[in-house]
Amino acid sequence: MKYLAIIIGLILVVPVFGQRKKNEEPIVLTPTYEEGITYALPRTGLRVYVRAIKETFEPGPYVGYAEQLLGLQNVKSLPESGWSVTEIRMETFSEPDPEQVYKAMGDVASMISLTANGCLSGINATNLNVKPVVVKTNKVIEAPDAMDDFSFDNFTDTPFYISGDSSNSFQPIRVSAEQKASEAAKKVLETRMNIYDMVAGMLDEFHPDGEAYKVSLEQLKEIEKNYLSLFTGRTTRKEDIFSFNYVPSKDAKIGEVIFRISNEKGIMPASDLSGKPVMVEFVTDENLTDKYADLAISENPDAGKNGIYYRMPGVVTVNILNDLNIISSARMTFAQFGEVAPLPEDLLEKGYVVRFHPETGAIKSVSKR
């Protein structure tokens, strides 16, 4: 009887136990995530503006008669052209550094402000007045030569043909180059004599007042110059401005090509190997960088846990070199030549307002809210 009572009790309990197990919710372990906002620190790029002049020499058609008719010696007889750099100007621009991308974690992610290109600009900060990025297009090719009205082919008062006579049945006779050169030389000498007479006061009737005198004298000089160029040739000059971008890495201290120059093609991008290279080098202020590196180290074991970092930009001397000669130099601030450090955690936990320079990533100001 005792065993029978135990068996009956188990029969009554087991269904109830099974029912409880069946109705219980299964236990699911849900992983916890800590989200964040990704941002970048800026790096500094260099934009170089190059002002250059192209000189083109065209020999005169009567160069062979220059010494014979006008006594001019060592007159150039071959065409040539060349480029020369007259001015170099440098400026900087900023952009996100792909080697300095971080993630602000936890509550700090809701405090940060970013620039339009994703760089850190502030924490708990409002009214930052970040300047919009201005897009500048570089000019790396030569503009077409400007046309003028001067031509050696058209500049002459001597006709190509003169009328014949009975000796050749009145057929036109072609005027020789020597005859044309002789006529041009005669014009040069006549113009010089007129200039002499005017300056000597022998042609008063041609310039009744001072202004007319100046105009007449300038016109005579221009006539002499044009006729003389038939013997000495003509040099034309064209000025153009080019620009190039270069973003150095932190280790880019040895000179690298920033653009090239060629007498035939002029100023060219670095990728065109037909020109002579013009180099850029960066000389860092090692004393400043070393002190930054020493003091950037934090003794706080939690340093950087919130993912907020800033930059202490470096100071460099930028040199532009042509044939190993420095043709332009400037002292500039570059973000990537400095050091990166974590923002003190106390500034984040106690709700300080921190503003950053968006161009360099350096701290601009720290204040209490």
Secondary structure, 3 states (H helix, E strand, C coil): CHHHHHHHHHHHHHHHHHHHHHHCCCCCCCCCCCCEEEEEEEEEEEEEEEEEEEEEEECCCCHHHHHHHHCCCCCCCCCEEEEEEEEEEEEEEEEEEEEEEEEEEHHHHHCEEECCCCEEEEECCCCCCCCCCCCCCCCCCCCCCCCCCCCCCCCCCCCCEECCCHHHCCCCEECCHHHHHHHHHHHHHHHHHHHHHHHCCCCHHHCCCHHHHHHHHHHHHHHHHHHHHHHHCEEEEEEEEEEEEECCCCCCCCCEEEEEEECCCEEEECCCCCCEEEEEEEEECHHHHHHHHHHHCCCCCCCCCCCCEEEEEEEEEEEEEECCEEEEEEEEEEEEEEEEEECCHHHHHCCEEEEECCCCCCEEEEEEC
